[in-house]
Amino acid sequence: MKSDIHPKYYPECKVFYNGEVVMTCGATVPEMHVEVWSGSHPFFTGKQTFVDSAGRVERFQRKFKGDYFKNKKNS
């Protein structure tokens, strides 16, 4: 095996969620900042939270508001 080709391994990598440490694990970086983890994901918590990061719902509502479907002719 070649020497000096492997990244440094950090056995106590800290995982941060919303500014607080939620767990430690082994990784190639000393700390990780995550947006979702099992303690915040609806599948594991049973709580539903809605995240619309790109405004897609508003764009959809603007596009299909009013008489959009009434103007379509049925074939």
Secondary structure, 3 states (H helix, E strand, C coil): CCCCCCCCCEEEEEEEECCEEEEEEEECCCEEEECCCCCCCHHHHCCCCCCCCCCHHHHHHHHCCCCCCCCCCCC
